[in-house]
Amino acid sequence: MRRIGALSLLVAAFLTGCEQAPPAPRVKAASFDAVYVWPGVRPAPESTATTVYLLDGEVRRSGAVRLERLRMGVPRLPGKTLWLVVRAERLDWNAATYAAILADLARWQAAGNTVAGLQIDFDAATRGIEGYAHFLQDLRARLPEGTQLSITGLMDWSARGDPRGLAALSRTVDEVVVQTYQGRTTIPGYAAYFARMQDFPIPFRVALVEGGEWTAPAMLRKHPKFRGYVVFLLAPQR
């Protein structure tokens, strides 16, 4: 009987501890001032985002090297700051690809939008950052004066990247948006990656996925290069 009583107390203590564990906070896009918007997705009516990253097109791995436009027409979003986003699966761009992207930037601005700049969404390998920096240096030289350059970054290379490669990027790009999710889910163990970003030399935002789990690491509030969040909006599941 004593053993049963002790076991019951142990189980009760375990269950009590489980009940006291708070649920993981979920990302609510309406609480943030910057969002990613892909074609086919609309921000919720209650959204107060003032900065919008809009996917314009892709440079795909297969087929001819060209900008595949995914957005119909030119956005008109007065009162918002826009970033024109190009999703890249390859970096061997030709003159026509650069010309198409620059033409879209000009059209977006001519439509009365406030365009902050161009963002390249490319999954650079951790060991390939220095080579990626050379591509970005060439791209930067082609952009109109006053156009900022942003890139996405994986948590792995943001935390473990070669210091020389990161230094080269810091001289070229205006910001890195660090991706914390894959698909519709936050990548587990993200706090450990951010703990290794104490010396990250580039202004950065953190990209969260709508509805994903997120508890902000304490180091972010103190990091001199941290510039806030961007929420990736999801299309409703059918």
N, C-alpha and C positions, 0 to 999 in steps of 0.2 A: 504493500500500500504506500509506503514511503517513497519507493521508486516511482510509482505511478504519479504521486503528488508532485514530486520534483520535476518529472517530465512534463506534467501539465503546466507547471509554472514556467518552465523553459519555453514551451510552445506559446503560452500566453504572452510572454515577454517578446518573443520573436514577432508575433502577429501585431502586438502593440507598436513595435518599431516600424513595421511595414506600414501600418495605418498612418503613422506620423510623418512618413516620407512625403514631401510635397510633390505634386505632379510637375513634370518638366514643363517649363514655360514654352509656349508656342508663338511663333512669329506672326504678328498681325500687321499686314501691310499698311493699314490705315494709321499706324503709330509711327511711321517713318517718312522722311521727307524726300527719299530718292528711291526709284523703282526701275527695274528692267521690264520692258514691254516687248514681247515677241509678237509677230503677226498673228491675228486671231485671238489675242488676249486683250481684255479691256480692264483698266483699273476700276475698282469698286466705286460707286458714287460718293462714298464717304472719304475717298482718298484725298489727302492734302499734300501729296508729293509735289514739290516744286522743281525737282530735277528728274529728268526722264532719259533713260538709256534705251534708244529705239534700234532694234535690229533692222538694218537696211538690206543686207544681202550676205551671200556666202561666196568664198573662193574655195571650190570643192577639190578634193583630192583626185577624183576621177574626171576624165574628159579634158576638154580644152581649158586652159588657164584664163578665166574670166570672172567678172563679178556677176553672180546669179542673183538678180534683184528679187526680193521676197515681199516687198511692200508696194502696194498699189498706190500710185500717186505720191504727192508730196505732203507730209504732215503740216498742219497749221495749228500750233499750240501756243497762242499768246500767253504771256505770263509764266511760261515754263522755261527752264534751261535744258536744252537738248544735247545729247551726245549721239552722234551717228555711229552705230556699231556694225562692224564687219566681222563675221565669223570666218576664220581662216583655217583650212586644213592643210595648206601648203604655203610656201613662202617664195616660190620661184615666179613671182609676178612679172607680167610683161607691161609694156607701155600702155596698152589698151585698158588693163585692169586699173592701173593708177589713174588714168584719165577718167574712167567711169566713176571712181570713188570721189575724185576731186569735183567732178561735175555735179554729183549728188549733193556734196557739201554746199556748193554754190547755189543750187536750186533751193535747198532748205533755208539758207539764209535769205535768198531773194524773196521767199514767201513770207517774210516777216518774223521768222523764228529767231530766238536767241540761241545760237549754236555754240556751245563751249568748245567742241572739238570732235575728234575722231577716236573711237576706241577699237582696238584689235583684240578679238576674242580668239586666242590661240593657246593650245595646251603645250607650252614649251616644256621640254624635258628638263629635269633638274640639272643634268650635266650639259645641257645645250644652251644655257642662258647667254653665254658670251657670244655665240653665233647669232642668236636671236637679236641681241643688242646691235649687231652690225646691220641686220635687216632694218631695224627700227631707226637707226641713224640715217639710213638712206631715205626711208619714208618721211622722216621728220623734215629733211631738207626739201622735200617736194610740197609740203603743206604751206598754205598761205600764211602770211605773217599774222600772228595773233591766234592761230588755231592750236589748241592744246592737243596733246597726244596721251591717251590713256591705254592701258593694257589690262587684261585679266591675268591673274597669277594663281597657280596651284599652291595650296598650303605647304606642300612638301618643299618646293624650291624656294618659297618665300622664307621658310625657316632654315633650310639647309643649303641654300644655293651658294655657289662659289663667290666669295667676296669680290673677286675681280669682275665677274659677270654682273653682280648687283651694282657695283660701282659704275660700270659702263651704262647700265640702265638708268641710274640716278642722274646721269648727265644728259639723258635723252628724253625720258618720259616725264610727264607731269604728275601721273598717279598710277598706282597699281590697285586693282580691285581684286582682293583675295577671295577665292571661291571656297565656301565651307560646305558645299553640298554636292551630291551626285543624284541626278534625277530629281525625285521629289523628297529626298531624305537628307538630313544633316549627316555629315561624315563623323563617325564616332571618334572620340579622342582628340577633338579639335583644340582643347585647352593646352595639350602638350605641345602642339605645333606653335601656338602663339607664345608659349613660354620661351621658345627659342628665337623669337623675333625681337628681342629687346634692342638689338643694334640694327634693325632693318633701316636702310638709309633713304628710302623713297616714301613720299607722302602716299598713304594708302587708305582705302575704304575696305570694309568687310561686306561681302555679298552673302546674304541669307536667303533661304528658300521659304516662300510663303507657307505657313503651317508647320514648318520644321521646328525641331527643338533648338533652343538657344538660351544659354546662360552666359552672359558676357564675362570673359576672363578679366580679372581685376587690372591686369597690366595695360589693357587697352585705354582705360581712362587716363593713365599716366604717360602713355607713349607720345612723344612729341610729333610724330608723323601721322598719327591716327586722325582721319578726317570724317569718320562717321560710317553709316551703313547704306547699302543698296539692297532692296528686297526684290528677288526674282518672282514675278507674278506667274501663277499657274492657271492654265485653263481648267474649268471645272471637269471633274471626272464623270464619264457617262456610265 
